[in-house]
Amino acid sequence: MTELRQAALAFGSNLGDSAGMIGRAMEALDAMDRLSVTARSSLYATPPWGVEDQPDFINACARVETDFAPLDLLAACKDLEVALGREPGVRWGPRLIDIDVLWMEGVALTSERLTLPHPRMTERAFVLVPLAEIAPDLVVEGQAVREWAGSADADAITRIGA
């Protein structure tokens, strides 16, 4: 049996029933044989990032426990996006569902498909605010997530529910 590891995932949606879509994505992940969702953040309304001419996003984070290798976890997340109806689109553009692997316990990785920890997570309040809710003591790049979140520009981010 492969060792279980903690990991952190980020979810985003700004098309359709975004809150419902994120909930379905978390439920589907939790139903997988080799993955268990151990903590879920609240949902947050956030302004778009990157491409600004689009609807606001709903964002959330989850902590999971899995025996997936990092690239297998990424593949499971991307396969789930497709199963939930995501279609290819503009980078940082509107999307039905987006699931990003942010961090995995004991893993530092740089590859063509995945970099861990996520290379831009410490710059994005829409990731840091929900992640700080469920993993405030998680250390990324030498600093706790709560500290990264405390210094992020989170004025436009609004908690909208569990």
DSSP file with accessible surface (Angstrom, degrees, kcal/mol):
  #  RESIDUE AA STRUCTURE BP1 BP2  ACC     N-H-->O    O-->H-N    N-H-->O    O-->H-N    TCO  KAPPA ALPHA  PHI   PSI    X-CA   Y-CA   Z-CA
    1    1 A M              0   0  202      0, 0.0     2,-0.1     0, 0.0     3,-0.1   0.000 360.0 360.0 360.0 134.8    0.0    0.0    0.0
    2    2 A T        -     0   0   84      1,-0.1     2,-0.1    65,-0.0    66,-0.1  -0.461 360.0 -94.7 -75.4 149.2    1.3    3.4   -0.9
    3    3 A E        -     0   0  131     -2,-0.1     2,-0.3     1,-0.1    -1,-0.1  -0.339  36.7-119.3 -65.7 139.2    1.7    6.0    1.9
    4    4 A L        -     0   0   79     -3,-0.1     2,-0.3    -2,-0.1    63,-0.2  -0.619  33.6-170.4 -79.4 138.8   -1.2    8.4    2.5
    5    5 A R  E     -A   66   0A  72     61,-3.1    61,-2.4    -2,-0.3     2,-0.2  -0.963  21.8-121.4-128.4 150.3   -0.4   12.1    2.0
    6    6 A Q  E     +A   65   0A  37     -2,-0.3    99,-3.1    59,-0.2     2,-0.3  -0.596  34.9 177.4 -81.8 148.2   -2.2   15.3    2.8
    7    7 A A  E     -AB  64 104A   0     57,-2.3    57,-2.7    97,-0.2     2,-0.4  -0.968  22.2-136.4-146.3 159.9   -2.8   17.6   -0.2
    8    8 A A  E     -AB  63 103A   0     95,-2.5    94,-2.9    -2,-0.3    95,-1.3  -0.979  19.4-170.0-122.1 135.0   -4.6   21.0   -0.7
    9    9 A L  E     -AB  62 101A   0     53,-2.8    53,-2.2    -2,-0.4     2,-0.4  -0.920  10.3-148.2-122.7 149.3   -6.9   21.7   -3.7
   10   10 A A  E     -AB  61 100A   7     90,-2.6    90,-2.7    -2,-0.3     2,-0.4  -0.928  11.6-161.8-116.3 144.0   -8.4   24.9   -4.9
   11   11 A F  E     +AB  60  99A   2     49,-3.1    49,-1.8    -2,-0.4     2,-0.3  -0.958  10.9 174.0-125.5 141.0  -11.8   25.1   -6.7
   12   12 A G  E     +AB  59  98A   3     86,-2.0    86,-1.6    -2,-0.4     2,-0.3  -0.997   4.3 164.6-146.7 147.8  -13.2   27.9   -8.9
   13   13 A S  E     +A   58   0A   0     45,-1.7    45,-2.7    -2,-0.3    83,-0.2  -0.955  14.7 167.1-157.9 141.4  -16.3   28.4  -11.0
   14   14 A N        +     0   0    8     81,-2.5     2,-0.4    -2,-0.3    82,-0.2   0.183  61.1  79.2-142.1  21.3  -18.1   31.3  -12.6
   15   15 A L  S    S-     0   0   71     80,-0.8    -1,-0.1    81,-0.2     2,-0.0  -0.988  96.3 -20.0-127.5 139.3  -20.6   29.7  -15.0
   16   16 A G  S    S-     0   0   74     -2,-0.4     2,-1.7     1,-0.1     3,-0.2  -0.324 126.1  -7.5  70.4-149.7  -23.9   28.2  -14.1
   17   17 A D  S  > S+     0   0   98      1,-0.2     4,-2.6     2,-0.1     5,-0.2  -0.610  73.6 176.0 -82.4  82.6  -24.6   27.1  -10.5
   18   18 A S  H  > S+     0   0   14     -2,-1.7     4,-2.4     1,-0.2     5,-0.2   0.900  74.6  48.8 -62.1 -44.8  -21.1   27.7   -9.3
   19   19 A A  H  > S+     0   0   39      1,-0.2     4,-2.2     2,-0.2    -1,-0.2   0.939 114.5  46.6 -62.1 -44.1  -21.7   26.9   -5.6
   20   20 A G  H  > S+     0   0   20      1,-0.2     4,-2.6     2,-0.2    -2,-0.2   0.895 110.5  53.2 -64.0 -38.7  -23.5   23.7   -6.6
   21   21 A M  H  X S+     0   0   12     -4,-2.6     4,-2.5     2,-0.2    -2,-0.2   0.922 109.0  48.1 -64.4 -43.7  -20.7   22.7   -9.0
   22   22 A I  H  X S+     0   0    1     -4,-2.4     4,-2.5     1,-0.2     5,-0.2   0.928 111.9  50.9 -64.2 -40.7  -18.0   23.1   -6.4
   23   23 A G  H  X S+     0   0   21     -4,-2.2     4,-2.5    -5,-0.2    -2,-0.2   0.924 110.7  48.3 -60.9 -43.8  -20.1   21.1   -4.0
   24   24 A R  H  X S+     0   0  109     -4,-2.6     4,-2.6     2,-0.2    -1,-0.2   0.897 110.4  52.1 -63.9 -39.6  -20.5   18.3   -6.6
   25   25 A A  H  X S+     0   0    0     -4,-2.5     4,-2.4     2,-0.2    -2,-0.2   0.938 110.9  46.7 -63.3 -44.6  -16.8   18.4   -7.3
   26   26 A M  H  X S+     0   0    7     -4,-2.5     4,-2.4     1,-0.2    -2,-0.2   0.912 113.0  49.6 -64.6 -40.7  -15.9   18.0   -3.7
   27   27 A E  H  X S+     0   0  118     -4,-2.5     4,-1.5    -5,-0.2    -1,-0.2   0.908 110.6  50.1 -63.3 -42.2  -18.4   15.1   -3.3
   28   28 A A  H  < S+     0   0   34     -4,-2.6     4,-0.5     2,-0.2    -2,-0.2   0.904 111.4  48.2 -65.3 -40.2  -17.1   13.3   -6.3
   29   29 A L  H >< S+     0   0    0     -4,-2.4     3,-1.5     1,-0.2    -2,-0.2   0.933 110.2  51.6 -63.7 -44.3  -13.5   13.6   -5.1
   30   30 A D  H 3< S+     0   0   66     -4,-2.4    -1,-0.2     1,-0.3    -2,-0.2   0.794 105.3  57.5 -64.3 -25.8  -14.6   12.3   -1.6
   31   31 A A  T 3< S+     0   0   78     -4,-1.5    -1,-0.3    -5,-0.2    -2,-0.2   0.592  82.6 109.1 -81.3 -10.0  -16.3    9.3   -3.3
   32   32 A M  S X  S-     0   0   52     -3,-1.5     3,-1.1    -4,-0.5    -3,-0.0  -0.386  74.9-127.6 -68.7 146.3  -13.1    8.2   -5.0
   33   33 A D  T 3  S+     0   0  170      1,-0.2    -1,-0.1    -2,-0.1    -4,-0.0   0.837 105.1  38.0 -60.8 -36.2  -11.5    5.0   -3.6
   34   34 A R  T 3  S+     0   0  105     32,-0.0    33,-1.3    33,-0.0    34,-0.5   0.144 110.8  63.1-108.9  20.2   -8.1    6.5   -3.1
   35   35 A L  E <   -C   66   0A   8     -3,-1.1     2,-0.4    31,-0.2    31,-0.2  -0.998  52.4-171.7-148.4 139.8   -9.0   10.0   -1.9
   36   36 A S  E     -C   65   0A  49     29,-2.4    29,-2.5    -2,-0.3     2,-0.6  -0.998  22.9-134.2-133.9 129.2  -10.8   11.4    1.1
   37   37 A V  E     +C   64   0A  17     -2,-0.4    27,-0.3    27,-0.2     3,-0.1  -0.747  26.1 176.3 -80.4 120.5  -11.8   15.1    1.6
   38   38 A T  E     +     0   0A  72     25,-2.4     2,-0.3    -2,-0.6    26,-0.2   0.626  63.4  14.5-103.3 -17.3  -10.8   15.9    5.2
   39   39 A A  E     -C   63   0A  31     24,-1.5    24,-2.3     2,-0.0     2,-0.4  -0.958  59.0-163.1-158.0 141.6  -11.7   19.6    5.3
   40   40 A R  E     -C   62   0A 105     -2,-0.3    22,-0.2    22,-0.2     2,-0.1  -0.994  15.4-140.2-127.3 133.6  -13.7   22.0    3.2
   41   41 A S        -     0   0    6     20,-2.8    90,-0.1    -2,-0.4     3,-0.0  -0.297  31.4 -93.2 -79.6 171.2  -13.6   25.8    3.3
   42   42 A S        -     0   0    3    120,-0.2    19,-0.3    88,-0.1     2,-0.3  -0.249  48.7 -96.9 -66.7 170.9  -16.5   28.1    3.0
   43   43 A L  E     -D  161   0A  24    118,-4.5   117,-3.0    17,-0.1   118,-1.1  -0.737  39.9-161.5 -92.8 144.4  -17.4   29.5   -0.4
   44   44 A Y  E     -DE 159  59A  20     15,-2.3    15,-2.7    -2,-0.3     2,-0.5  -0.991  16.5-137.2-130.8 134.9  -16.1   32.9   -1.3
   45   45 A A  E     +DE 158  58A  23    113,-3.0   113,-2.4    -2,-0.4    13,-0.2  -0.780  35.3 177.0 -86.0 129.0  -17.3   35.3   -4.0
   46   46 A T  E     - E   0  57A   2     11,-2.7    11,-3.0    -2,-0.5   111,-0.1  -0.985  31.6-111.0-136.9 144.7  -14.2   36.7   -5.7
   47   47 A P        -     0   0   54      0, 0.0     9,-0.1     0, 0.0    79,-0.1  -0.369  51.0 -88.4 -68.4 154.5  -13.5   39.1   -8.6
   48   48 A P        -     0   0   20      0, 0.0     2,-0.4     0, 0.0     4,-0.1  -0.264  40.1-150.8 -63.0 152.6  -12.0   37.6  -11.7
   49   49 A W        +     0   0   89     43,-0.2     2,-1.5     2,-0.2    75,-0.0  -0.975  69.8   4.6-126.7 137.0   -8.3   37.4  -12.0
   50   50 A G  S    S+     0   0   45     -2,-0.4     2,-0.7     2,-0.0    43,-0.1  -0.605 132.1  42.8  92.0 -76.9   -6.3   37.5  -15.2
   51   51 A V  S    S-     0   0   50     -2,-1.5    -2,-0.2    41,-0.8     3,-0.0  -0.910  71.4-176.9-102.8 110.4   -9.2   38.1  -17.6
   52   52 A E        +     0   0  154     -2,-0.7     2,-1.8     1,-0.2    -1,-0.1   0.698  60.9  83.7 -87.7 -18.8  -11.3   40.7  -15.9
   53   53 A D  S    S+     0   0  159      2,-0.0    -1,-0.2     0, 0.0    -2,-0.0  -0.515  79.6  79.5 -87.3  71.8  -14.3   41.0  -18.3
   54   54 A Q  S    S-     0   0   23     -2,-1.8     3,-0.1    39,-0.1    39,-0.0  -0.964  89.0 -69.8-162.8 166.9  -16.2   38.0  -17.0
   55   55 A P        -     0   0   72      0, 0.0   -40,-0.0     0, 0.0    -2,-0.0  -0.222  60.0 -91.2 -63.3 156.4  -18.5   37.1  -14.1
   56   56 A D        -     0   0  101     -9,-0.1     2,-0.2     1,-0.1   -11,-0.0  -0.245  46.0-121.9 -59.8 157.2  -17.2   36.9  -10.5
   57   57 A F  E     - E   0  46A  19    -11,-3.0   -11,-2.7    -3,-0.1     2,-0.5  -0.639   3.6-138.6 -99.4 157.6  -16.0   33.6   -9.3
   58   58 A I  E     -AE  13  45A  29    -45,-2.7   -45,-1.7    -2,-0.2     2,-0.3  -0.975  33.1-174.7-106.8 129.6  -17.0   31.3   -6.5
   59   59 A N  E     +AE  12  44A  10    -15,-2.7   -15,-2.3    -2,-0.5     2,-0.3  -0.918  13.3 159.8-127.2 154.0  -13.9   29.9   -4.9
   60   60 A A  E     -A   11   0A   1    -49,-1.8   -49,-3.1    -2,-0.3     2,-0.3  -0.960  21.8-141.0-158.5 167.4  -13.2   27.3   -2.2
   61   61 A C  E     -A   10   0A   0    -19,-0.3   -20,-2.8    -2,-0.3     2,-0.3  -0.938  11.0-164.7-132.5 159.3  -10.4   25.0   -1.0
   62   62 A A  E     -AC   9  40A   0    -53,-2.2   -53,-2.8    -2,-0.3     2,-0.4  -0.990  15.4-139.5-140.6 148.1  -10.3   21.5    0.4
   63   63 A R  E     -AC   8  39A  54    -24,-2.3   -25,-2.4    -2,-0.3   -24,-1.5  -0.886  30.0-175.8-100.2 139.9   -7.7   19.4    2.2
   64   64 A V  E     -AC   7  37A   0    -57,-2.7   -57,-2.3    -2,-0.4     2,-0.4  -0.910  23.4-142.7-132.1 160.9   -7.6   15.8    1.1
   65   65 A E  E     +AC   6  36A  69    -29,-2.5   -29,-2.4    -2,-0.3     2,-0.3  -0.995  36.9 153.9-122.3 130.9   -5.8   12.6    2.1
   66   66 A T  E     -AC   5  35A   0    -61,-2.4   -61,-3.1    -2,-0.4   -31,-0.2  -0.983  50.2-143.5-152.7 158.3   -4.7   10.4   -0.8
   67   67 A D        +     0   0   20    -33,-1.3   -32,-0.1    -2,-0.3     2,-0.1   0.273  66.5 121.4-105.5   7.9   -2.3    7.7   -1.9
   68   68 A F        -     0   0   27    -34,-0.5    -2,-0.1   -63,-0.1   -63,-0.1  -0.434  68.5-119.4 -63.7 141.9   -2.2    9.2   -5.4
   69   69 A A     >  -     0   0   42     -2,-0.1     4,-2.5     1,-0.1     3,-0.4  -0.419  38.7 -98.6 -69.3 158.3    1.2   10.3   -6.7
   70   70 A P  H  > S+     0   0   21      0, 0.0     4,-2.3     0, 0.0     5,-0.2   0.900 123.7  44.7 -51.8 -48.6    1.1   14.1   -7.5
   71   71 A L  H  > S+     0   0   61      1,-0.2     4,-2.3     2,-0.2     5,-0.1   0.837 112.3  53.2 -69.7 -27.8    0.6   13.7  -11.3
   72   72 A D  H  > S+     0   0   83     -3,-0.4     4,-2.4     2,-0.2    -1,-0.2   0.874 108.0  50.6 -71.7 -36.6   -2.1   11.0  -10.7
   73   73 A L  H  X S+     0   0    0     -4,-2.5     4,-2.3     2,-0.2    -2,-0.2   0.937 110.8  49.1 -63.9 -44.1   -3.9   13.4   -8.3
   74   74 A L  H  X S+     0   0   15     -4,-2.3     4,-2.7    -5,-0.2     5,-0.2   0.940 111.0  50.0 -59.2 -45.6   -3.7   16.1  -11.0
   75   75 A A  H  X S+     0   0   28     -4,-2.3     4,-2.9     1,-0.2     5,-0.2   0.910 109.2  51.6 -61.4 -41.2   -5.1   13.7  -13.6
   76   76 A A  H  X S+     0   0   14     -4,-2.4     4,-2.0     1,-0.2    -1,-0.2   0.916 111.8  47.3 -62.3 -40.7   -8.0   12.7  -11.3
   77   77 A C  H  X S+     0   0    0     -4,-2.3     4,-2.2     2,-0.2    -2,-0.2   0.924 114.1  45.8 -66.4 -44.2   -8.9   16.4  -10.8
   78   78 A K  H  X S+     0   0   59     -4,-2.7     4,-1.9     2,-0.2    -2,-0.2   0.898 111.9  51.8 -69.0 -37.3   -8.7   17.2  -14.6
   79   79 A D  H  X S+     0   0  113     -4,-2.9     4,-2.5    -5,-0.2    -1,-0.2   0.900 109.5  50.9 -63.1 -39.6  -10.7   14.0  -15.4
   80   80 A L  H  X S+     0   0   17     -4,-2.0     4,-2.2    -5,-0.2    -2,-0.2   0.910 105.2  55.9 -65.9 -40.4  -13.3   15.1  -12.9
   81   81 A E  H  <>S+     0   0   11     -4,-2.2     5,-2.6     1,-0.2     4,-0.3   0.940 110.7  44.8 -54.6 -47.3  -13.5   18.6  -14.5
   82   82 A V  H ><5S+     0   0  101     -4,-1.9     3,-1.8     1,-0.2    -2,-0.2   0.925 110.8  53.5 -64.0 -43.8  -14.3   17.0  -17.9
   83   83 A A  H 3<5S+     0   0   83     -4,-2.5    -1,-0.2     1,-0.3    -2,-0.2   0.839 107.2  52.9 -61.0 -30.7  -16.8   14.6  -16.3
   84   84 A L  T 3<5S-     0   0   38     -4,-2.2    -1,-0.3    -5,-0.2    -2,-0.2   0.444 130.0 -94.5 -86.0  -0.9  -18.6   17.7  -14.7
   85   85 A G  T < 5 +     0   0   36     -3,-1.8    -3,-0.2     1,-0.3    -2,-0.1   0.500  67.1 156.2 107.1   6.7  -18.8   19.4  -18.2
   86   86 A R      < -     0   0   52     -5,-2.6    -1,-0.3    -6,-0.2     9,-0.1  -0.435  21.1-165.9 -67.9 137.5  -15.8   21.6  -18.4
   87   87 A E        -     0   0  158     -2,-0.1     9,-0.2     1,-0.1    -1,-0.0  -0.870  33.0 -85.5-118.7 154.8  -14.7   22.4  -21.9
   88   88 A P        +     0   0  136      0, 0.0     2,-0.3     0, 0.0    -1,-0.1  -0.245  62.5 149.6 -57.4 145.9  -11.4   24.0  -23.1
   89   89 A G        -     0   0   62      4,-0.0     2,-0.1    -3,-0.0     3,-0.1  -0.865  46.5 -40.2-157.3-166.9  -11.4   27.8  -23.0
   90   90 A V    >   -     0   0  101     -2,-0.3     3,-2.5     4,-0.1   -39,-0.1  -0.428  67.9 -98.8 -70.4 137.4   -9.3   30.9  -22.6
   91   91 A R  T 3  S+     0   0  153      1,-0.3    -1,-0.1    -2,-0.1     0, 0.0  -0.385 110.5   4.1 -58.4 131.5   -6.6   30.7  -19.9
   92   92 A W  T 3  S+     0   0   86      1,-0.2   -41,-0.8   -42,-0.1    -1,-0.3   0.585 110.5 124.7  64.5  14.5   -8.0   32.4  -16.7
   93   93 A G  S <  S-     0   0    0     -3,-2.5    -1,-0.2     1,-0.2   -39,-0.1  -0.168  71.6 -50.4 -89.7-171.8  -11.3   32.9  -18.6
   94   94 A P        +     0   0   61      0, 0.0     2,-0.3     0, 0.0    -1,-0.2  -0.253  63.2 177.6 -60.3 145.8  -14.8   31.8  -17.6
   95   95 A R        -     0   0   25      1,-0.1   -81,-2.5    -3,-0.1   -80,-0.8  -0.993  40.5-140.4-154.1 148.2  -15.2   28.2  -16.5
   96   96 A L  S    S-     0   0   49     -2,-0.3     2,-0.3     1,-0.3   -81,-0.2   0.882  93.8  -7.6 -70.4 -42.0  -17.8   25.8  -15.2
   97   97 A I        -     0   0    0    -84,-0.1     2,-0.4    -3,-0.1    -1,-0.3  -0.970  58.6-174.2-157.2 141.4  -15.2   24.2  -12.8
   98   98 A D  E     -B   12   0A  22    -86,-1.6   -86,-2.0    -2,-0.3     2,-0.5  -0.990   4.4-173.0-137.0 130.6  -11.5   24.4  -12.2
   99   99 A I  E     -B   11   0A   0     -2,-0.4     2,-0.4   -88,-0.2   -88,-0.2  -0.987   7.9-173.3-127.0 119.4   -9.7   22.2   -9.7
  100  100 A D  E     -B   10   0A  33    -90,-2.7   -90,-2.6    -2,-0.5     2,-0.6  -0.925  24.3-132.6-114.5 139.5   -6.0   23.0   -9.0
  101  101 A V  E     +B    9   0A   4     -2,-0.4   -92,-0.2   -92,-0.2    14,-0.2  -0.803  29.9 174.1 -85.9 119.0   -3.6   21.0   -6.9
  102  102 A L  E     -     0   0A   1    -94,-2.9    16,-3.1    -2,-0.6     2,-0.3   0.818  56.9  -6.3 -94.3 -40.8   -1.9   23.6   -4.6
  103  103 A W  E     -B    8   0A  36    -95,-1.3   -95,-2.5    14,-0.2     2,-0.4  -0.989  50.1-161.1-159.0 147.6    0.3   21.6   -2.3
  104  104 A M  E >   -B    7   0A   0      3,-0.4     3,-2.2    -2,-0.3   -97,-0.2  -0.985  38.3-100.7-140.3 131.8    1.1   18.0   -1.4
  105  105 A E  T 3  S-     0   0   82    -99,-3.1     3,-0.1    -2,-0.4    -2,-0.0  -0.205 103.5  -0.2 -52.2 125.7    2.8   16.9    1.8
  106  106 A G  T 3  S+     0   0   79      1,-0.2     2,-0.5  -101,-0.0    -1,-0.3   0.570 104.9 120.7  74.0  10.6    6.5   16.2    1.4
  107  107 A V    <   +     0   0   26     -3,-2.2     2,-0.5     2,-0.0    -3,-0.4  -0.929  31.9 171.2-118.4 125.3    6.5   17.0   -2.3
  108  108 A A        +     0   0   93     -2,-0.5     2,-0.4    -3,-0.1    -5,-0.0  -0.997  25.8 165.7-121.5 119.7    8.4   19.6   -4.2
  109  109 A L  E     -F  116   0B  48      7,-2.4     7,-2.7    -2,-0.5     2,-0.4  -0.999  26.8-176.4-143.1 136.4    7.9   19.1   -7.9
  110  110 A T  E     +F  115   0B 123     -2,-0.4     2,-0.3     5,-0.2     5,-0.2  -0.956  29.7 140.8-132.3 113.9    8.5   21.1  -11.1
  111  111 A S        -     0   0   42      3,-1.6    -2,-0.0    -2,-0.4     0, 0.0  -0.881  64.7 -96.3-140.0 175.5    7.3   19.4  -14.3
  112  112 A E  S    S+     0   0  203     -2,-0.3     3,-0.1     1,-0.2    -1,-0.0   0.849 123.8  33.4 -62.9 -33.7    5.7   20.4  -17.5
  113  113 A R  S    S+     0   0  147      1,-0.3     2,-0.3    -3,-0.0    -1,-0.2   0.712 125.8  21.6 -96.9 -24.3    2.3   19.5  -16.1
  114  114 A L        -     0   0   14      2,-0.0    -3,-1.6     4,-0.0     2,-0.4  -0.984  49.3-169.5-153.4 134.9    2.5   20.3  -12.4
  115  115 A T  E     -F  110   0B  45     -2,-0.3    -5,-0.2    -5,-0.2   -14,-0.0  -0.998  29.2-129.6-123.5 127.5    4.5   22.5  -10.1
  116  116 A L  E    S+F  109   0B   4     -7,-2.7    -7,-2.4    -2,-0.4     2,-0.2  -0.996  92.4  33.7-128.3 136.2    4.2   21.9   -6.3
  117  117 A P  S    S-     0   0   39      0, 0.0   -14,-0.2     0, 0.0   -15,-0.1   0.640 114.7-100.5 -59.7 159.0    3.7   24.0   -4.3
  118  118 A H    >   -     0   0   19    -16,-3.1     3,-1.1    -2,-0.2     4,-0.4  -0.256  30.8-133.2 -53.4 128.2    1.6   25.9   -6.9
  119  119 A P  T 3  S+     0   0   52      0, 0.0    -1,-0.2     0, 0.0     3,-0.1   0.709  98.2  32.9 -66.3 -19.5    3.9   28.6   -8.1
  120  120 A R  T >  S+     0   0   72      1,-0.1     3,-1.6     2,-0.1     4,-0.4   0.330  84.4 103.3-117.6   8.6    1.3   31.5   -7.9
  121  121 A M  G X  S+     0   0    1     -3,-1.1     3,-1.2     1,-0.3     7,-0.3   0.861  78.5  56.7 -64.1 -31.8   -0.7   30.5   -4.8
  122  122 A T  G 3  S+     0   0   19     -4,-0.4    -1,-0.3     1,-0.2    -2,-0.1   0.586 106.6  51.9 -76.5  -5.8    1.0   33.0   -2.5
  123  123 A E  G <  S+     0   0  123     -3,-1.6     2,-0.7     1,-0.1    -1,-0.2   0.454  94.8  81.4-101.4  -5.3    0.0   35.8   -4.9
  124  124 A R    X>  -     0   0   10     -3,-1.2     4,-2.6    -4,-0.4     3,-1.7  -0.861  51.6-171.6-117.3 105.8   -3.7   34.9   -5.1
  125  125 A A  H 3> S+     0   0   12     -2,-0.7     4,-2.7     1,-0.3    -1,-0.2   0.845  87.9  66.1 -60.3 -31.9   -6.1   36.1   -2.3
  126  126 A F  H 34 S+     0   0   37      1,-0.2    -1,-0.3     2,-0.2   -82,-0.1   0.706 112.5  34.3 -67.2 -16.4   -8.9   33.9   -3.8
  127  127 A V  H <> S+     0   0    4     -3,-1.7     4,-2.2    -6,-0.2    -2,-0.2   0.802 117.9  51.4 -95.7 -45.9   -6.8   30.9   -2.9
  128  128 A L  H  X S+     0   0    1     -4,-2.6     4,-2.7    -7,-0.3    21,-0.2   0.873 104.5  55.3 -65.2 -40.1   -5.2   32.1    0.3
  129  129 A V  H  X S+     0   0   31     -4,-2.7     4,-1.1     2,-0.2    -1,-0.2   0.971 114.9  36.7 -63.9 -52.6   -8.4   33.2    2.0
  130  130 A P  H  > S+     0   0    0      0, 0.0     4,-1.0     0, 0.0     3,-0.2   0.901 117.7  52.7 -67.6 -33.5  -10.2   29.9    1.8
  131  131 A L  H >X S+     0   0    0     -4,-2.2     4,-2.6     1,-0.2     3,-0.6   0.911 104.7  55.3 -67.3 -37.7   -7.0   27.9    2.3
  132  132 A A  H 3< S+     0   0   20     -4,-2.7    -1,-0.2     1,-0.2    -3,-0.1   0.812 101.1  60.6 -64.0 -28.0   -6.2   29.9    5.5
  133  133 A E  H 3< S+     0   0   76     -4,-1.1    -1,-0.2    -3,-0.2    -2,-0.2   0.873 120.4  22.8 -65.2 -37.5   -9.7   28.9    6.8
  134  134 A I  H << S+     0   0   27     -4,-1.0    -2,-0.2    -3,-0.6    -1,-0.2   0.579 138.3  25.5-108.9 -13.0   -8.8   25.1    6.7
  135  135 A A    ><  +     0   0    3     -4,-2.6     3,-1.4    -5,-0.2    10,-0.4  -0.316  64.0 153.1-147.1  56.6   -5.0   25.1    6.8
  136  136 A P  T 3  S+     0   0   40      0, 0.0    10,-2.2     0, 0.0    11,-0.3   0.810  77.8  47.7 -62.4 -29.3   -3.8   28.2    8.5
  137  137 A D  T 3  S+     0   0  106      7,-0.2     2,-0.2     8,-0.2    -5,-0.1   0.448  78.3 122.7 -92.9  -1.1   -0.5   26.6    9.7
  138  138 A L    <   -     0   0   16     -3,-1.4     7,-2.4    -7,-0.1     2,-0.5  -0.444  58.7-138.5 -61.8 126.2    0.4   25.1    6.4
  139  139 A V  E     +G  144   0C  88      5,-0.2     2,-0.4    -2,-0.2     5,-0.2  -0.812  26.4 174.4 -96.2 124.8    3.9   26.4    5.5
  140  140 A V  E >  S-G  143   0C   2      3,-2.7     3,-1.5    -2,-0.5     8,-0.1  -1.000  72.2  -8.8-129.4 127.0    4.5   27.4    1.9
  141  141 A E  T 3  S-     0   0  120     -2,-0.4    -1,-0.1     1,-0.3     3,-0.1   0.884 131.8 -52.7  51.8  42.2    7.7   29.1    0.8
  142  142 A G  T 3  S+     0   0   74      1,-0.1     2,-0.4    -3,-0.1    -1,-0.3   0.534 121.7  89.3  80.0   6.7    8.8   29.5    4.5
  143  143 A Q  E <  S-G  140   0C  61     -3,-1.5    -3,-2.7    -5,-0.0    -1,-0.1  -0.995  78.5-107.9-139.9 143.4    5.6   31.2    5.7
  144  144 A A  E >>  -G  139   0C  11     -2,-0.4     4,-2.1    -5,-0.2     3,-0.8  -0.373  29.2-121.2 -67.3 146.5    2.3   30.0    7.1
  145  145 A V  H 3> S+     0   0    1     -7,-2.4     4,-3.1   -10,-0.4     5,-0.2   0.869 113.2  60.6 -56.5 -37.5   -0.8   30.3    4.9
  146  146 A R  H 3> S+     0   0  120    -10,-2.2     4,-2.1     1,-0.2    -1,-0.3   0.893 106.2  47.2 -59.8 -36.0   -2.4   32.5    7.5
  147  147 A E  H <> S+     0   0  104     -3,-0.8     4,-1.3   -11,-0.3    -1,-0.2   0.913 111.7  49.0 -71.6 -42.7    0.4   35.0    7.2
  148  148 A W  H >X S+     0   0   49     -4,-2.1     4,-0.6     1,-0.2     3,-0.5   0.936 113.8  47.7 -58.5 -45.5    0.3   35.0    3.3
  149  149 A A  H >< S+     0   0   17     -4,-3.1     3,-0.9     1,-0.2    -2,-0.2   0.885 106.8  57.1 -64.5 -37.4   -3.5   35.5    3.6
  150  150 A G  H 3< S+     0   0   70     -4,-2.1    -1,-0.2     1,-0.3    -2,-0.2   0.776 111.5  41.9 -65.8 -25.6   -3.1   38.3    6.1
  151  151 A S  H << S+     0   0   89     -4,-1.3    -1,-0.3    -3,-0.5    -2,-0.2   0.450  95.3 102.4-100.3   0.4   -0.8   40.2    3.7
  152  152 A A  S << S-     0   0   28     -3,-0.9     2,-1.5    -4,-0.6   -28,-0.1  -0.488  84.3-109.5 -82.3 152.9   -3.0   39.5    0.5
  153  153 A D        +     0   0  132      1,-0.2     3,-0.2    -2,-0.2   -28,-0.2  -0.658  56.4 153.3 -80.4  89.6   -5.3   42.1   -1.0
  154  154 A A    >   +     0   0   29     -2,-1.5     3,-1.8     1,-0.2    -1,-0.2   0.200  27.9 114.3-107.4  15.3   -8.5   40.4    0.1
  155  155 A D  T 3  S+     0   0  151      1,-0.3    -1,-0.2     3,-0.0    -2,-0.0   0.827  79.6  47.1 -57.6 -34.8  -10.8   43.4    0.3
  156  156 A A  T 3  S+     0   0   62     -3,-0.2     2,-0.5     2,-0.0    -1,-0.3   0.412  90.6  99.7 -90.5   4.4  -13.0   42.3   -2.7
  157  157 A I    <   -     0   0   29     -3,-1.8     2,-0.5  -111,-0.1  -111,-0.2  -0.798  53.4-170.2 -97.4 128.9  -13.4   38.7   -1.4
  158  158 A T  E     -D   45   0A  82   -113,-2.4  -113,-3.0    -2,-0.5     2,-0.3  -0.971  22.5-130.2-124.4 126.3  -16.6   37.9    0.4
  159  159 A R  E     +D   44   0A 150     -2,-0.5  -115,-0.3  -115,-0.2     3,-0.1  -0.568  28.6 175.5 -69.8 128.4  -17.5   34.8    2.3
  160  160 A I  E     -     0   0A  85   -117,-3.0     2,-0.3     1,-0.4  -116,-0.2   0.471  50.7 -50.9-117.4  -5.4  -20.9   33.6    1.1
  161  161 A G  E      D   43   0A  22   -118,-1.1  -118,-4.5     0, 0.0    -1,-0.4  -0.843 360.0 360.0 153.8 172.2  -21.5   30.3    2.9
  162  162 A A              0   0  109   -120,-0.3  -120,-0.2    -2,-0.3  -121,-0.1  -0.223 360.0 360.0 -79.7 360.0  -20.3   27.0    3.9
